[in-house]
Amino acid sequence: MAFAAFSSNVKVNAKPTKTGKVVIALLAPGLAYLGAFFLTPLIALIMVSLSVPDPAGGYAEYVPALEFANYAYVVSEYFPHIMRSFGYALIATVLALIISYPLAYFIGVKARPWPLLQKLMLTLVIAPFFISFLLRTLAWKQMFSNESWIVSSLQQIGFLASDQYVVGTPFMVIFGLTYNFIPFMTLPLYTSLERLDIRYLEAGSDLYASPAKVFRKVTFPLSLPGVISGTLLTFIPIAGDYINASGDFLGSPETAMMGNTIEANYLNINDYPSASALSVLLMGVILLLVTFYVKRSGTEDLL
Amino acid sequence: MAKEFVARGADLELKGIRKEFPGFVAIENLDLTVPAGEFFALLGPSGCGKTTTLRLVAGLETPTKGKILIGKTDVTETKPHERPVNTVFQSYALFPHMTILENVAFGLRQRKIDDPLGKAKQALNMVQLSHLAERKPQQLSGGQQQRVALARALVNRPSLLLLDEPLGALDLKLRREMQIELKAIQIEVGLTFLHVTHDQEEAMDMADTVAVMNQGRIEQMGAPEALYDRPKTVFVAKFLGQSNLLVGEVSSTSANSVSIDVAGNKISVPKDRAEKHSGKIAVGFRPEKATFHTKKPTAKSDTNVIGPGEILDIRFTGVSNQYLIEVPNLGNITVFAQNMGQSPVIELGEKVWISWSVDHSFGLADLPAGNEEE
C-alpha cells in the first residue's frame, strides 16, 4: 500500500489519471466506425489480394490463400501503368504548384488591403466545385475534341499534324489532372501565405537580399507548411485518379493509370486478386513516398 | 554601394521630405541632418511620423517629395537591399526558420562577405549570446531576441543603424541595462545611430541629439540638456518632462528681461530665453526648479513669486515629493521637492507661496490649448 502510494506520488501527471467510463463511451462510436469501415475493408482487401482462383469453382471465384506471386504478377504486367501514375502525378503536382503559388501569394499577401477582393478571388478558386467535376472534364474533352476549332486551327498552323489530335494524349490527361486539382493546391498555400508576416520580408530586404533572394530564403521557407500539405493533397488523389486518364474522358489506353487498371480488373475481367494487389500496392507506395517526403522536408536544413 | 564593408558611420540628410498615405499626411516637410557617428533620437508620441521617417530612410517606404542622402549619396530611388543601412525592428523580425547564428549571418551571406559564420559568432559574442547560436528565435526571451536583432544589424557594419523602438517590449530593468549596453556599443563601433522612441527618458539618456517630432514636423532639435532647459513650444515643454505654464500679456520690458502680468502677479523671463517679447505669451518653469514658502518671501528682481495657493495633493515617489498647489486665478502648479530625509512639514490644505529664479523661466513661441488669442 505504502509503496503504491509512493509510486503514484512520483508519477508525473502528464496525462489524465482516470480513463473513466465516459471517455470510453465517447470514443466507442469513433472506434467502431474505424473498425467497421476502415480496418475491416483494409484487411479484406489484403486478403483478397493474396487469394487464388477456386480450383473447384467457376469463373471469378477465389479462395483465401497466401499467394504473394499476385504482387509480382501485377508489377510485371502493369509496370508502365504504375510508372505512368506516379509520373503524371508528379508532373501535375509540380504544374499545379507553379500555377497556384503566384495565385495564392496574390490573394494571401498582395490583396491584403482589399479584403473584398480576397474573398471574391477565393470564391472564384472554389467556384468550379459547384459543378460536378465529371461535367467539367467532359467539357474540356468537348473543347479539345478532334472536330473542335482549337484542334483544327492548331492543325492548320502546323502545330499538330493533320492526323494528330489532343484528346487521348498524355498532355491532355496531365492538363485535366492539373486543372481538376488546382484548388486543392491553392487553398492550403493560401492559408499558409495569408499568415505570412510581411515584416520578415522587410527584414530580408533590409539585410541586402534582393526580392528574388527574399523569396527564396524567407517567403518560400516560411510557406513550406502550405506547400507540403498542398502537394500531398494533390499528389495522393492524382496518383489514384482514374477519371481523367480514362478513355471515356481525356485519355486513351495509352494513357491508362493505375486507377484505370484497377477499375478494369475489378469491373471488367473480374480479376479481384490483381485489382486488390494493385490497390494495396498503390497505397503502400504512396505511404512510403509521403513518409519520406514529409520527413525530408521536416528535417532538411532549409538554408 | 552596399557591397563595400563600411567601417565608419555616414551622414544622413533628409531634404524637404513629405510623405502622404491615402487619406492623411504622415510627414509634412522634414529637413534633418544627422552627422556621422552621432547617436540621434527621434522622439515623439505615436502617430507623429517618426516610424515613417525611419522606414523612409530604410527604403521600406518612398517619399512623396524630397530627397534622402546617406554619406552625400542620393539614395531616394534606391531599393532597401541596396542601401548601406540596417534596421533593428520593433518586433525584431528574426527569421523563425533559421538558427540564431544563421539569422546573424544572413546579411553577410547576401553580400558575399568572407567567413560569414565567423563574423556572426563574433557579433553574438559582443551581445553575450554565443552560447545560444544554434537555438531558434522562438526559444529565446524578449531581451535575448532584442540582442540578436542588434547583432544581426551591427554585424554588417552599416553606415547607418536604424532602431525602431527596439526596447519597447522589454521590462524596465532590462530596458535600463540594454540602454547602457546600446550606448556603449555605439561608442565602441562609432556608427551613426538613428533611434526612434516615444520614451523621453530613453531619448535624453542615450542620444547626443534629440529631435522632438509632432504631427509630421520637427518641433525642436538639440542636445538633451538644451531641450530640457529651454523648450520653445508648449508641446516640447510638456512632452519632455513636466512644465508649469503661465499665460499673460507682456506688461513691461527691460534691457534684458520681459515681464508678463498673470492675474496681478508679475512674472519675468530673461529676453534671450523668450521666443516672443510682446503680446500674450506663455512662460514656463520646471517643477523641480521651484520652491515653496509658508510665509510670503520678500520680492527680489531675480525671483518670480506667486501665491498664496493651497496644497491639493502630495505624492511621495521615493526620490522626491510632488506637490500640487492650487493658486487662485492661476490654476494648478506642480512643485517637486527632493527627498532629503526630513518628512515634509507641509500638509494638505496649507497656504504656500511658490518662487523660482527668473533665469529658470522660459518663454514659449505658442500658447497652450484654450489660450489662443481672441
Interface residues (C-beta under 8 A of the other chain):
Chain A: D197 R199 Y200 E202 A203 G204 S205 D206 L207 Y208 A209 S210 P211 K213 V214 K217 V218 P221 L222 L224 L302 L303
Chain B: A2 A58 G59 L60 K79 P80 H81 E82 V85 N86 T87 F89 S91 A93 L94 F95 P96 H97 M98 E102 F106 G107 Q110 R111 R152 N156
